[in-house]
Amino acid sequence: MTGSYPHAPRRGRAVAAAWIVLRADDRGWQQWHVLALLVMMSLRELDFDKRFLSEGILQLRLYSGPSSVWEKLLGL
């Protein structure tokens, strides 16, 4: 694929997260979970679930396979 289409979902989530942060008022963060979900989705798209461990943190092999104990504890 060429052009900016592959980056459109990432940009859309960044715009939505910025909109939530900028619209926060003095009553607090009543919809903090939406912002957290957008951030987690963006990190997953950037492969942060596979970047720091030998297996992806969402893979069952991390917990039931031959991974080290510290990786298993980090995944919990």
C-alpha positions in Angstrom: 0.0 0.0 0.0 1.2 3.5 -0.7 0.1 6.8 0.5 -1.2 7.7 4.0 -4.0 5.2 4.2 -2.0 2.7 6.3 -1.4 5.4 8.9 -5.0 6.6 9.0 -6.2 4.4 11.9 -3.2 5.4 14.0 -3.8 9.1 13.3 -7.5 8.7 14.0 -6.8 7.2 17.4 -4.3 9.9 18.2 -6.8 12.6 17.3 -9.5 10.9 19.4 -7.1 10.6 22.4 -6.1 14.3 22.1 -9.8 15.3 21.8 -10.6 13.4 25.1 -7.6 15.0 26.9 -8.5 18.5 25.7 -12.2 18.2 26.6 -11.5 17.0 30.2 -13.1 19.3 32.7 -12.8 20.0 36.4 -15.2 17.1 37.2 -12.4 14.7 36.5 -11.9 11.9 34.0 -15.2 10.2 33.9 -14.3 8.5 30.6 -10.7 7.6 31.4 -11.3 4.0 30.2 -11.9 5.2 26.6 -8.6 7.0 26.6 -6.9 3.9 28.1 -8.4 1.7 25.4 -7.3 4.0 22.6 -3.7 4.1 24.0 -3.7 0.3 24.3 -4.9 -0.2 20.8 -2.2 2.2 19.5 0.5 0.4 21.4 -0.7 -3.0 20.0 -0.6 -1.7 16.5 3.0 -0.5 17.1 3.8 -4.1 18.3 4.5 -3.2 21.9 2.9 -6.5 22.9 5.9 -8.3 21.2 8.7 -5.8 21.6 9.9 -6.5 25.1 9.3 -10.3 25.5 10.4 -13.4 23.6 6.7 -14.2 22.9 3.9 -11.7 22.5 2.2 -10.9 25.8 -1.1 -12.0 24.3 0.2 -15.4 23.3 -0.6 -18.5 25.4 2.9 -19.9 24.7 4.3 -17.1 26.9 2.5 -18.6 30.0 2.5 -22.3 29.2 5.8 -22.6 27.2 9.5 -22.5 28.0 9.6 -18.8 28.6 11.6 -17.5 31.6 9.9 -17.0 34.9 10.4 -13.2 34.9 8.6 -12.9 31.5 5.7 -15.0 32.8 5.4 -12.7 35.9 5.7 -9.6 33.8 2.8 -10.9 31.6 0.5 -11.4 34.6 
